[in-house]
Amino acid sequence: MINYFKGAYGLNLLLRVHGSAIYKASVPGIISAIISILIDQVWNPVRDPENDLDHPYAVGVLVSSVSFLIIFRANFSYQRYWEACGAVHQFMGKWHDATQHTAVFHMQCKHYDGIKPPSYFDHPDLNKLNLTRDREKRRSSSLTKSELKSRRVLKSIEVVDSFSNEEVVPPQSKSLRQSRLAYTPSRLLGQGRLDGGWGLLYENDEGKSLLESGGDNDPAAEAFPSRNNAGGGFASTENGRTPSLFLQELAHLSSLCSAVALATLRNDIEGSESPLDTYHPGEPWPEADPTKLPRSEKKKILNSLRYWVGMDRTPEMRTKYNASRPLLVIGGVSENEIAFLQRAKGPSAKVTLAWNWLSEFIMREHLAGSLGNIGPPIVSRIIQFLSDGMIFYNHARKIMYIPFPFPHAQLSAFFVLVMIPAIPFMMDQYTNEVWLGAILTFLTVTCLVGLHEVARELENPFRNIPNELPLCTLQAMFNESLITMFAGYHPDHYWDPALFESRLLAMMAEEEDEVSKKLSFDDVEPTVGDKIQTLQDTMDKQRQEIRDLRRTLESEIDEASETQSDLLENVDIS
C-alpha cells in the first residue's frame, strides 16, 4: 500500500513511478503520439481533403464505447478492492473479539481471586458517602498556557517525544500523586496498580511485588510506565514477571490463525515460499509501502523500471517479495506446527487447521474451568465469533481466488490496444498542428489506458504490489492488540476498601450519636400541659371501658330474661 501526503493540488504525487498508473499508461500514450506524428507527416502531409476521414465521429463512437467498457471494469475493481478491505478487517476483528472475550472470562476464574480488584457488590454501603469516580476535577480552560502544554503531553494517549522539552512541566512524584488520589474525600480512588494486579502473584520476601521493587525514578518513566520495559509493553518480562501461560497460548494461537489466513490470501502459488516469523512486541510497524524497505531502497530505480514496463508481476517476483516479508506470529512458530501446516493441502485446509487449533484450545480450557463460572450460552458467542471470522475469510478468499471474468478482461485489453492507433486518426481530423494533435493523442490514450491500469491494479488487492493491502502491517497491529490481554485489571480499580469503610463507620457512629441525643431529649421531665393531656387521655380511655362494660351487662340481662320466659312457658304446657 502506498501512503501519501495530500499536498497542494496533489503536485507531490506526480513524481512517484512505482505503483503509478500514469507512468505505466504513458508508454502506450507515447506510441500513440508517434503514430499521430507519422499520420500527419506520411499519410496526410499537405492536408489533402481527399485523405481526410469523411466521418471522424465514427472513431468518436468507438472511443465512447471503449470508455464505457473500461469504466465498467474499473467500477467493479473498486468494489472488489473495498470488499477485500472490509473482509480482512472483519475476519481479523471477529477472531480478535473471540480471543479477547476468552481472556476476559479467564480473568474471572477462581485462580485470580487473590489479585482481583475490590468489588462494588461487596461494599454497597459506600454509596452513602456520596463518592464519585471522577479522575479529574479541574477543567482545561482553567489552566495556564504552560500547564496546558504540559497537559497535552502528559495526557496524550501516545508517547510524545517532546516530553524532555524544558517547556513541559514534569509530573508530580509518584508518592504525592498517589496520596492525593487516595485521600481525596469526595472520590473513590486509590493509588492503583501500574502492573494491572499481576505483581500480586510475584511478591518478594518483603511482601512487595517484583514489579514495584527497583524501578526508575525518571519522571518520564512514571508518566509513561511502558518506557520501563524496553518496548515490550504488556508482554514485558522485567523483574521475572511473565504473563499468564493460558493468555500466552491463547495469543499465540490467535496470532497464528490470522497469520496463516493472510499468508494464504497473498500467495496463490502452491509450493512457493510463504514464511512465518516471530513477532517481538514493541518493535516498529512493518512498512506498508514496499519501496521503503531497506532492500527496496537500493533497487528503487530498477523496481520502478520493472513496474513501468510491466515485468514485476511474474510468479518469481511475487514469491521473492512474500519471502522477504514474512508474517509475524506472537511466540514464533514451532517445527511441529509448520509440519502440520505443510501437511494440509490447499489454502482453505491450512486456515481451517489453524482455526481448529484455536477453537479446540478454547473449548478444552473452558471445560477444564479456565473460563470461570461463565454460562454455556455466553461461551457459545465465542464460537459464533470464530465462525463469523471464517465466513469473512472466505469472502476475502473469493476475491483472491476468483479473478475478474476473463471475457471482460480480454475484451478490455483488446480495445485498449485498438485505441492506440484509432485515436491518432480522430485527432488528426480535429487539429491543424502536429504538436497539438500529438499532445492531445498522448493525453487521451494515457487517460484511457491509465484507467484500465487502475482497474487491473485494484481487482486483486492481495498481490498487486505495491498497491496491495498492507497485510504485514495489519498483522503486527493485530498482534499488539492481542498483547493487551496481558495488561491485567484496570489500574484505577485498586482502591482501598478499608479506608472508605472506616469513613463509613465514622459516619454511622455520628448517626448513632444523633439518635442517642434524640432519645435523651425524649426522657426530659414533662411539663404541666403534658401531664394534663396524659390525664385527659386516661379518663377518656376509662369512659370508653365503662361504656363497653355497660353494654356487656345489658346484653347478659336480656339473655337471662329470655331464658327465664322460655322455662315458664314449658312449665305451663306441662
Phi, psi and omega in degrees: 000138181263113173275132182221154179264133181277087180278187182296117177059015179071018182295331181290348181274347191286339184269357180281125181259310183290116182097000183271135174280335181294310184292324178291324179281345181291336179296307174298327179297319178294318178298317180294323178295322177296319177298321179298319179293319180295322178299316182291325185270332185253309187281321183220064184288331183255012179058050177286122181302334180292336179273352179287155174286134180295323183228085179292346179294338178298319176295324177298321176297319178298316179298319179296319180295316179294323178299316178298319180298316182289318180296323177300315180293318180298322180298315180288332176293319175300318179297317178296321181297310183288329175294321177295318176303312181295319182296318180297313180294327182287316181288327175291322178294320180294314179294326177293318178298316180299319181292316181293320177298319178299318179295319179296317178296322180297325181292350179262003181286164188292344180295339183252017180299330183281347183241001181290149176294160177299147183260140176294332180297326181280351182226061183291336183289348180295340177298339179288344183274358180057047181273164175232165175251023178294132176278330181220150178245333186276135179276153180294332182294341181268002182274154173283173183296316180293320178294324179294321176298316179298320182295320181299328179276312186289333181258011179282138178285351175253147175288117185265128182293339182278016180298327182281357180298141183294336181288341182271122181281126180295153181290166177296161178296160184298319183294317180294319182294319181291320180295324179295320180288322187289327188247019172290121188298328189264359185236137178271076180226144177240194180293331182076176180224119179282358175260006180067014179095347182296331182299339178293341177274348184232077181255143178273188184294337181272005182077015181253137183295147181296334179288334182266340176286143186080230178095179184233134181270004179297128179304325179295324180292326178288322180289325181231087186299335182296344179287345181284341189251024172056041175085359182285344180063219182287349178269011182295146176245030179298144175058031175081005181274134173231146178297166179304136180298322177299314180293324177299313181293322179296315179295321180296313183294322178292317177296320179296318180299315179294318182296318178296319179298313180293325179296323180285339179283324183270349182237117179244017181249110180292139179087358179268165182288132175213073192281156170246155182217180184270134176264129177256114183304138177089355181287160182300153179295141173298143180295130177286328180269115183296338180288347179267002177290151183304317182290325182291330179298324181288331183248030185298315181292317180297317179295323179294320179294319178297318179294320183301319182263005175076032182250016183255007184249020179286154178304324180294319180293318180292324178296317177298320181294314180296322180292331180279348180231074181292151175277133191266139183237136177297124180085358180078187182232130181279164177295325179294319178296317178297320179299317179292318180295322177291331179288331178288129185262123177096154182299315183298321180294321181294317179293320179298322178296311179296321177296323179293321177300316181294313182295317181296320180297316181297316182291319181296317180290327177296315180294334178278347177107006183290341181265011177074196184272062180259130183293150179304322178299327179287318179296329180298336178294329177297314179297324179296317178297318178298319179293319177299323178299320178294325178297313182289330174298318180292331172298315177294321179297325178300316181292324182286318187276322181268111182283172172300138186310131184301317182302317180291320179297318179294317180297317179296316181297320181296311185286337172296320176294325179295326182295335184298314176271341185284317183296322177303323178296320180291318181293330178296332180278339185258350182236150179254348181251140181296313184296324179291318178296320180294319181293313180296322177297315179300314183293318182293313180294318179299322179296310182294312180293323179297319177297322176294322178292324176300316178299317180293326180290322189269344187290340173226091187282005182260347186220000180271086183285137005263014181266023178275169176289144182281075186295322180295320179292318178297322179294320179295319177295323177298318179297317180295326176294322178293325183294338177296345175298335182280359186290337182083212183271167181298132185296330183275359181276358179265076173259160187269107179297326184298322181299313183281332175296323178295321176295323179294318178296321178296319179295319178296324178295321177297320178296321179295322178297320179295320180295317181296323177296322180293320179294319179295329178292326179289338181274006180292149180304125182291154180277174180297321178299319178296322180293317178299318179296321178295318179295318178299318179296323180293318179295319178298321180294320179293319177302317180296323179293322178296317179299318180295321180293319179298317179297322180295317180294317180297322178292323179292321178296317178298320179294321181293319179295321178296322180293320181293319179296324178294322180292320180296321178296324179292325179291316179299320181295320180290000000 
